[in-house]
Amino acid sequence: MSLIAQIEDELKAAMRARDQERTDTLRMTLSSLQVLQRERKRRAEAAEAFREGDRPEQADKEDRELAVIEEFMPEPMSEDAIEEIIDDAIAETGATSLRDLGRVMADVMPQVAGRADGSTVSQLVREKLA
């Protein structure tokens, strides 16, 4: 279970128990993790854009910032591990075509949240369903 999925489960339990302090803290933690994911993606895209624009100093700065952010993120998943999760989701949902993309993604994303980029997962799912 991913860190984000675990926190979401704990948040649901805290809400059921009407533990407002725990609920608020878990919501804040989830929000912070999502911000880190966005910042990681933004830095990677910016570094690539700076390289394409022949601005290596700026690209290096973005890479250094990315390295700092990644210190606090869960370990990224390998492509093989992602494909295994996708295969299981396809089998569970009975997906057979690209029309089933949404159902497969809904099953896969909570399992890889924080450890795999959504666009990469989407591309892998599309390849398997095509």
DRENKEDO-967491 format. One line per field, with one value per residue: residue number from 0; x, y, z of N, C-alpha, C in turn; residue in three letters. Coordinates in Angstrom, 3 decimals. Layout:
i <- NUM:...
nx <- X:...
ny <- Y:...
nz <- Z:...
cax <- X:...
cay <- Y:...
caz <- Z:...
cx <- X:...
cy <- Y:...
cz <- Z:...
aa <- ALA:...
***
This chain:
i <- 0:1:2:3:4:5:6:7:8:9:10:11:12:13:14:15:16:17:18:19:20:21:22:23:24:25:26:27:28:29:30:31:32:33:34:35:36:37:38:39:40:41:42:43:44:45:46:47:48:49:50:51:52:53:54:55:56:57:58:59:60:61:62:63:64:65:66:67:68:69:70:71:72:73:74:75:76:77:78:79:80:81:82:83:84:85:86:87:88:89:90:91:92:93:94:95:96:97:98:99:100:101:102:103:104:105:106:107:108:109:110:111:112:113:114:115:116:117:118:119:120:121:122:123:124:125:126:127:128:129
nx <- 0.848:0.582:2.082:0.400:-2.109:-2.291:-2.400:-4.801:-6.593:-6.274:-7.218:-9.947:-10.708:-10.231:-12.106:-14.475:-14.303:-14.683:-12.544:-11.348:-8.922:-6.957:-8.015:-7.784:-4.985:-4.138:-5.328:-3.895:-1.364:-1.709:-2.258:0.191:1.915:0.891:1.488:4.265:4.568:3.616:5.483:7.826:7.335:7.068:9.661:11.182:10.109:10.724:13.527:14.029:12.957:14.664:17.043:16.441:16.195:18.768:19.973:21.877:22.753:20.507:18.995:20.530:20.235:17.479:17.543:19.062:17.306:15.217:16.430:16.580:13.857:13.117:14.342:12.496:10.395:8.505:10.169:10.610:8.661:9.610:9.395:8.638:7.349:5.182:3.894:3.133:1.195:-0.643:-1.345:-2.627:-4.782:-6.114:-6.912:-8.592:-10.621:-11.567:-10.990:-10.856:-10.480:-9.537:-11.623:-12.030:-10.150:-10.422:-11.524:-9.447:-7.343:-8.407:-8.215:-5.481:-4.030:-4.318:-2.666:-0.127:0.354:2.264:4.595:4.872:4.588:1.597:1.137:2.940:1.976:-0.556:0.166:1.357:-0.866:-2.522:-0.982:-1.132:-3.854:-4.374
ny <- -1.179:2.194:5.185:7.425:6.206:4.835:6.947:8.087:6.046:6.084:8.645:8.374:6.632:8.256:10.247:8.789:8.144:10.575:12.181:15.085:16.548:14.695:14.145:16.666:16.965:14.782:15.436:17.763:16.658:14.958:16.884:18.240:16.245:15.970:18.458:18.293:16.309:17.686:19.764:18.331:17.312:19.714:20.803:18.896:19.147:21.820:21.769:20.210:21.868:24.089:22.905:22.307:24.895:25.718:26.518:25.628:26.231:27.065:24.738:22.955:24.077:23.644:20.842:20.394:21.406:19.621:17.261:17.765:17.860:15.244:13.810:13.626:12.231:9.205:6.166:5.865:3.762:0.859:0.334:-2.250:-3.088:-1.355:-2.188:-4.745:-4.192:-2.913:-5.019:-6.720:-5.060:-4.853:-7.488:-7.757:-5.854:-6.692:-5.448:-4.721:-3.027:0.303:1.830:1.098:2.354:4.330:2.888:1.094:2.852:4.073:2.003:1.489:3.897:4.653:2.720:3.283:5.851:8.730:7.388:6.955:8.565:9.953:10.322:8.570:6.130:6.149:6.028:3.475:1.879:2.442:1.294:-1.390:-1.887:-1.394
nz <- 0.000:-0.859:0.480:0.355:-0.035:2.363:4.195:3.350:4.069:6.859:7.312:6.661:8.706:10.936:10.468:10.700:13.376:14.454:15.185:15.258:15.370:14.499:11.977:10.711:10.739:9.174:6.726:6.111:5.841:3.618:1.675:1.637:0.662:-1.909:-2.929:-2.941:-4.908:-7.166:-7.292:-7.731:-10.286:-11.695:-11.457:-12.868:-15.455:-15.973:-15.940:-18.179:-20.182:-19.973:-20.788:-23.448:-24.340:-24.396:-21.955:-19.789:-17.143:-15.703:-15.971:-14.506:-11.963:-11.519:-11.491:-9.178:-7.236:-7.623:-6.740:-3.997:-3.294:-3.942:-1.930:0.066:-0.896:-1.561:-2.594:-6.090:-8.307:-10.201:-13.763:-14.385:-12.027:-12.030:-14.365:-13.584:-11.628:-13.267:-15.000:-13.165:-12.458:-14.906:-15.234:-12.988:-13.490:-15.889:-18.250:-21.734:-23.857:-25.048:-24.158:-21.593:-20.126:-18.076:-15.890:-15.331:-14.736:-12.448:-10.667:-10.596:-9.967:-7.110:-6.024:-6.924:-6.277:-5.738:-6.235:-8.884:-12.015:-13.232:-15.998:-17.150:-16.197:-17.400:-20.104:-20.203:-19.550:-21.718:-23.800:-23.109:-23.344:-25.969
cax <- 0.000:1.389:1.993:-0.802:-3.269:-2.313:-2.875:-6.228:-7.312:-6.244:-8.102:-11.321:-10.928:-10.305:-13.396:-15.524:-14.165:-14.928:-11.328:-11.140:-7.507:-6.285:-8.538:-7.159:-3.562:-3.983:-5.667:-2.760:-0.271:-2.038:-2.095:1.630:2.487:0.454:2.273:5.600:4.485:3.504:6.756:8.784:7.027:7.359:11.110:11.660:9.697:11.481:14.904:14.012:12.716:15.892:18.028:16.033:16.426:20.214:20.274:22.290:22.893:19.167:18.591:21.252:19.604:16.225:17.911:19.463:16.083:14.512:17.094:16.188:12.458:13.042:14.794:11.346:9.355:8.678:11.009:9.825:8.478:10.186:8.384:8.147:6.397:3.972:3.228:2.513:-0.023:-1.566:-1.846:-3.590:-5.975:-6.822:-7.559:-9.668:-11.718:-12.022:-10.805:-10.465:-10.195:-9.231:-12.813:-11.941:-8.994:-10.773:-11.683:-8.122:-6.592:-8.978:-7.722:-4.019:-3.444:-4.120:-1.595:1.177:0.375:3.486:5.775:4.899:3.943:0.322:1.207:3.649:1.028:-1.575:0.761:1.513:-2.198:-2.959:-0.252:-1.634:-5.236:-4.464
cay <- 0.000:3.398:6.100:8.247:5.343:4.558:8.161:8.217:5.087:6.612:9.809:7.867:6.100:9.398:10.913:7.938:8.233:11.972:12.722:16.262:16.910:13.722:14.369:17.883:16.710:13.881:16.215:18.635:15.805:14.576:18.067:18.496:15.239:16.286:19.620:17.780:15.635:18.716:20.475:17.420:17.280:21.033:20.964:18.030:19.757:23.059:21.413:19.765:23.054:24.885:22.213:22.521:26.306:25.944:27.235:24.544:26.654:27.021:23.331:22.369:24.590:22.896:19.468:20.392:21.561:18.347:16.295:18.057:17.437:13.781:13.247:13.474:11.496:7.760:5.616:5.628:2.359:0.463:0.135:-3.629:-3.137:-0.656:-3.070:-5.841:-3.638:-2.679:-6.332:-7.165:-4.212:-5.236:-8.775:-7.535:-5.079:-7.322:-4.473:-5.323:-2.018:1.635:2.374:0.716:3.047:4.993:1.904:0.560:3.921:4.255:0.908:1.524:5.114:4.636:1.798:3.821:7.277:9.231:6.630:6.879:9.690:9.580:10.243:7.332:5.040:6.220:5.536:2.018:1.286:2.551:0.294:-2.736:-2.033:-1.197
caz <- 0.000:-0.949:1.618:0.196:0.214:3.798:4.865:3.026:4.915:8.223:7.326:6.717:10.053:11.858:10.233:11.298:14.836:14.779:15.787:14.412:15.334:13.631:10.627:10.173:10.534:8.032:5.523:5.850:5.381:2.240:0.843:1.518:-0.239:-3.270:-3.343:-3.265:-6.201:-8.209:-7.373:-8.356:-11.714:-12.248:-11.568:-13.945:-16.728:-16.157:-16.291:-19.581:-21.020:-19.977:-21.629:-24.839:-24.621:-24.297:-20.715:-18.887:-15.739:-15.120:-15.912:-13.370:-10.747:-11.364:-11.121:-7.765:-6.454:-7.763:-5.866:-2.614:-3.143:-4.001:-0.650:0.941:-1.600:-1.542:-3.667:-7.313:-8.700:-11.485:-14.804:-14.261:-10.916:-12.485:-15.331:-12.836:-11.035:-14.385:-15.429:-12.149:-12.557:-16.132:-14.954:-12.018:-14.062:-17.120:-19.322:-23.012:-24.878:-24.538:-23.496:-20.180:-19.565:-16.814:-14.805:-15.000:-14.078:-11.113:-9.838:-10.529:-9.394:-5.661:-5.672:-7.316:-5.945:-5.124:-6.639:-10.345:-12.678:-13.823:-17.458:-17.467:-15.932:-18.437:-21.352:-20.084:-19.606:-23.120:-24.586:-22.794:-23.783:-27.434
cx <- 0.891:1.167:0.713:-2.058:-3.408:-2.849:-4.361:-7.069:-7.388:-7.167:-9.562:-11.653:-11.063:-11.626:-14.539:-15.512:-14.434:-13.769:-10.874:-9.660:-6.730:-6.728:-7.855:-5.683:-3.323:-4.326:-4.505:-1.580:-0.493:-1.813:-0.610:2.298:2.107:1.201:3.678:5.605:4.422:4.837:7.831:8.581:7.389:8.859:11.671:11.322:10.488:12.919:14.989:13.843:13.970:16.978:17.717:16.282:17.885:20.572:20.666:22.414:21.544:18.683:19.259:20.644:18.297:16.505:18.317:18.241:15.266:15.114:16.707:14.757:12.367:13.563:13.605:10.194:9.585:9.516:10.156:9.758:9.169:9.054:7.802:7.099:5.084:3.191:2.535:1.193:-1.077:-2.173:-2.892:-4.892:-6.793:-7.570:-8.753:-10.880:-12.284:-11.909:-10.306:-10.113:-9.891:-10.430:-12.788:-10.798:-9.296:-10.893:-10.332:-7.309:-7.094:-8.496:-6.217:-3.493:-3.334:-2.959:-0.205:1.349:1.656:4.745:5.868:4.119:2.682:0.369:1.936:2.722:-0.026:-1.049:0.905:0.154:-2.712:-2.283:-0.804:-3.059:-5.387:-4.391
cy <- 1.238:4.276:6.928:7.426:5.039:5.768:8.362:7.267:5.578:7.830:9.379:7.348:7.233:10.139:10.111:8.043:9.651:12.592:13.896:16.631:15.988:13.908:15.571:17.658:15.813:14.584:17.117:17.831:15.364:15.742:18.364:17.507:15.523:17.492:19.175:17.077:16.653:19.445:19.610:17.416:18.617:21.245:20.127:18.634:21.027:22.764:20.991:20.956:23.928:24.236:22.426:23.964:26.701:26.845:26.218:24.952:26.590:25.586:22.650:22.813:23.835:21.457:19.381:20.535:20.269:17.294:16.506:17.566:15.913:13.098:12.905:12.705:9.993:7.310:5.370:4.144:2.096:0.262:-1.274:-3.751:-2.462:-1.552:-4.237:-5.385:-3.412:-3.996:-6.862:-6.376:-4.566:-6.544:-8.592:-6.850:-5.721:-6.401:-5.152:-4.299:-0.677:2.297:2.090:1.415:3.657:4.037:1.356:1.612:4.151:3.182:1.020:2.717:5.122:3.733:2.361:5.282:7.673:8.525:6.455:8.050:9.210:9.449:8.985:6.140:4.993:5.669:4.018:1.311:1.302:1.491:-1.101:-2.962:-1.899:-2.522
cz <- 0.000:0.283:1.537:0.470:1.706:4.571:4.591:3.872:6.361:8.363:7.425:8.118:11.068:11.698:10.853:12.810:15.352:15.564:14.916:14.289:14.399:12.173:9.982:9.852:9.321:6.718:5.121:5.295:3.941:1.285:0.611:0.571:-1.689:-3.803:-3.724:-4.626:-7.334:-8.393:-8.031:-9.867:-12.367:-12.440:-12.716:-15.312:-17.004:-16.567:-17.756:-20.530:-21.091:-20.827:-23.111:-25.271:-24.502:-23.111:-19.646:-17.417:-15.027:-14.977:-14.720:-12.040:-10.472:-10.938:-9.657:-6.857:-6.474:-6.828:-4.405:-2.366:-3.083:-2.742:0.244:0.309:-1.461:-2.742:-4.911:-7.663:-10.032:-12.489:-14.727:-13.156:-11.301:-13.439:-14.641:-12.201:-12.119:-14.859:-14.458:-12.251:-13.793:-15.905:-14.015:-12.641:-15.317:-18.324:-20.592:-24.078:-24.219:-23.861:-21.998:-19.450:-18.201:-15.646:-14.363:-14.244:-12.650:-10.147:-9.593:-9.729:-7.865:-5.230:-5.977:-6.923:-5.220:-5.570:-8.148:-10.910:-13.386:-15.328:-17.904:-17.292:-17.033:-19.764:-21.323:-20.177:-21.048:-24.004:-24.351:-23.300:-25.303:-28.183
aa <- MET:SER:LEU:ILE:ALA:GLN:ILE:GLU:ASP:GLU:LEU:LYS:ALA:ALA:MET:ARG:ALA:ARG:ASP:GLN:GLU:ARG:THR:ASP:THR:LEU:ARG:MET:THR:LEU:SER:SER:LEU:GLN:VAL:LEU:GLN:ARG:GLU:ARG:LYS:ARG:ARG:ALA:GLU:ALA:ALA:GLU:ALA:PHE:ARG:GLU:GLY:ASP:ARG:PRO:GLU:GLN:ALA:ASP:LYS:GLU:ASP:ARG:GLU:LEU:ALA:VAL:ILE:GLU:GLU:PHE:MET:PRO:GLU:PRO:MET:SER:GLU:ASP:ALA:ILE:GLU:GLU:ILE:ILE:ASP:ASP:ALA:ILE:ALA:GLU:THR:GLY:ALA:THR:SER:LEU:ARG:ASP:LEU:GLY:ARG:VAL:MET:ALA:ASP:VAL:MET:PRO:GLN:VAL:ALA:GLY:ARG:ALA:ASP:GLY:SER:THR:VAL:SER:GLN:LEU:VAL:ARG:GLU:LYS:LEU:ALA
***
